[in-house]
């Protein structure tokens, strides 16, 4: 009996000792899996001590310690210098003051595993993050950019997944198209039209570009149609036709200055018989539309990326050929 008790005490002591050993390093006793788990890869980088501590502090460490799923994850880890610079630029005395810190950190954890070779592919444009918002990838002058932000990958470390050391803090996009329209008094008529037509959901779909006519553009349209209000416009023009006009200004793609080529045809949700084209006129960007693309409107380029895409302002309401007089 005493012999059995002694064996039990020995096994219990060994178990306690083993648990204590894996508390920090998260080494799992699994035979045949030689790749380091991501938490250990991060911890072993002297430039990532702040990021490592914040991940643990915000309860995100369990996402990085499992072996079964980590080959489907990558981490874009800001260096200590990047985090310190971000805090200084934004007036934070400590990392705990960063608004939405947990979500900001989760925005650096991506699924699936993204390698450098994947990032450089021209047909690869989005990364899904644990924060449930995509990182938009674009390229300009050979530089891979994140959300139109210059971000350098200093080096990559490999384990059961990939850790990219980066020199910037990435932020989830907080500015929405709806808020931008609401806050811009020159776009109020378009905002009212969207509401009257029940098209608000179009502003929250991802990967869109809106070319929004300003108020003067709508006033010119109302004058040309001899009506004096949006309500009168809806009475004068079939509501379905108005929806089509709005969709003529909505492109299911991301259009921003770095990816525009001269005389490039766009593919709006409603194209009519002639798709609009973007072209350069000196230093100005123009949209041409209508019969033979003979009519043009000036584009006020805005390369700030919103939660769901881009918004540019134009000075005319574009009419599809179907509606041209």
C-alpha positions, -999 to 999 in steps of 0.1 A, spaced: 0 0 0 28 24 9 45 15 -23 15 25 -43 12 58 -24 48 66 -30 43 59 -68 13 82 -68 32 110 -50 61 106 -75 37 109 -105 19 139 -90 52 157 -84 64 150 -119 31 163 -133 34 195 -113 70 200 -124 60 194 -161 32 219 -160 55 245 -145 80 240 -173 55 247 -201 39 277 -183 59 303 -202 75 286 -232 44 267 -243 64 237 -256 40 208 -262 51 172 -258 40 162 -293 64 140 -312 71 147 -349 61 184 -349 94 203 -351 81 237 -361 81 263 -332 47 275 -323 41 312 -330 40 324 -294 76 311 -290 87 326 -324 75 360 -312 90 357 -277 124 348 -291 126 381 -311 142 408 -290 125 435 -311 90 422 -303 90 422 -265 64 450 -263 41 433 -288 45 399 -270 36 415 -237 5 433 -251 -7 401 -268 -6 383 -235 -21 412 -215 -51 414 -239 -58 377 -237 -49 369 -273 -20 345 -265 -42 314 -268 -46 321 -305 -8 317 -310 0 286 -288 -20 258 -305 -2 235 -329 -32 223 -349 -41 256 -366 -10 277 -366 0 266 -400 -30 286 -411 -20 319 -394 4 347 -399 13 376 -375 23 410 -387 41 421 -356 51 458 -350 85 461 -335 91 478 -302 103 509 -321 71 509 -342 49 507 -312 68 534 -293 67 557 -324 29 551 -327 23 560 -291 45 591 -293 27 603 -325 -7 598 -309 0 612 -274 -3 579 -255 16 577 -223 12 539 -221 -1 511 -244 -31 506 -222 -44 540 -233 -46 529 -270 -83 530 -279 -96 495 -287 -62 479 -280 -74 443 -282 -90 449 -316 -59 467 -328 -37 438 -318 -61 413 -333 -59 432 -366 -22 421 -368 -32 384 -366 -43 370 -399 -58 339 -414 -47 320 -434 -9 320 -433 4 348 -455 39 346 -469 60 372 -486 56 354 -519 18 357 -515 20 394 -507 38 401 -539 13 384 -562 -6 411 -581 -39 392 -578 -37 391 -540 -55 421 -525 -69 413 -491 -60 396 -458 -86 384 -434 -77 392 -398 -89 379 -364 -104 414 -359 -129 405 -386 -118 433 -409 -97 428 -440 -63 444 -445 -63 459 -480 -31 452 -499 -21 473 -528 12 479 -546 28 512 -558 62 515 -573 71 479 -564 62 486 -527 36 464 -510 13 487 -491 -12 479 -463 -44 500 -464 -26 524 -487 0 528 -459 37 524 -465 47 494 -443 81 478 -445 85 441 -436 119 441 -419 122 403 -420 101 372 -416 105 344 -391 90 309 -396 75 284 -373 41 268 -373 30 298 -393 48 331 -402 58 361 -381 65 392 -402 83 420 -383 69 453 -395 78 490 -389 43 504 -385 12 497 -363 -18 487 -384 -52 502 -375 -86 488 -383 -104 513 -406 -129 532 -386 -142 557 -411 -174 546 -428 -188 558 -461 -221 566 -444 -204 588 -418 -183 605 -445 -214 615 -465 -233 626 -434 -204 648 -423 -198 663 -457 -224 691 -464 -216 691 -501 -229 655 -504 -261 659 -485 -284 655 -516 -268 622 -525 -272 611 -489 -309 620 -490 -313 602 -523 -297 570 -510 -321 572 -480 -352 578 -501 -343 549 -524 -336 526 -494 -300 519 -506 -281 525 -474 -268 489 -473 -248 497 -505 -225 519 -483 -216 490 -460 -207 463 -486 -169 457 -488 -146 464 -518 -166 492 -534 -158 525 -550 -184 553 -550 -182 582 -574 -205 606 -556 -220 637 -573 -218 668 -552 -248 690 -544 -242 713 -573 -242 683 -597 -277 674 -584 -290 709 -586 -279 711 -622 -297 678 -629 -329 690 -612 -328 722 -632 -323 703 -665 -353 681 -657 -373 711 -645 -380 697 -610 -372 714 -577 -367 686 -552 -356 649 -549 -392 639 -541 -403 656 -574 -374 638 -592 -386 605 -579 -422 613 -591 -409 624 -625 -384 595 -630 -392 559 -624 -377 548 -591 -361 518 -607 -344 541 -631 -331 562 -603 -316 531 -586 -299 523 -619 -285 558 -621 -271 555 -585 -256 521 -594 -239 537 -624 -218 556 -599 -210 524 -579 -180 502 -589 -176 468 -575 -138 472 -572 -113 495 -555 -104 524 -576 -76 547 -563 -50 568 -579 -22 542 -578 -42 516 -597 -57 538 -624 -45 536 -660 -54 561 -687 -86 554 -705 -94 526 -682 -130 512 -684 -149 508 -651 -175 482 -644 -203 498 -624 -232 478 -609 -253 492 -637 -234 498 -669 -261 507 -693 -249 505 -729 -216 523 -723 -193 519 -693 -177 550 -679 -139 554 -683 -113 572 -663 -87 593 -681 -61 619 -673 -64 655 -686 -32 672 -676 -31 670 -638 -68 662 -635 -85 629 -634 -117 628 -654 -146 603 -658 -161 601 -693 -195 587 -699 -226 589 -721 -227 584 -759 -192 576 -772 -179 586 -737 -182 622 -750 -193 637 -716 -169 642 -688 -168 650 -651 -140 661 -629 -130 636 -602 -120 648 -568 -96 620 -558 -97 608 -523 -72 580 -515 -83 576 -479 -96 540 -476 -128 536 -458 -141 505 -440 -155 492 -473 -135 509 -500 -130 543 -516 -151 574 -522 -144 601 -549 -164 632 -555 -175 642 -590 -191 674 -603 -219 659 -625 -245 632 -621 -235 606 -647 -264 594 -668 -261 559 -684 -266 559 -722 -300 543 -717 -313 575 -701 -294 600 -723 -316 623 -743 
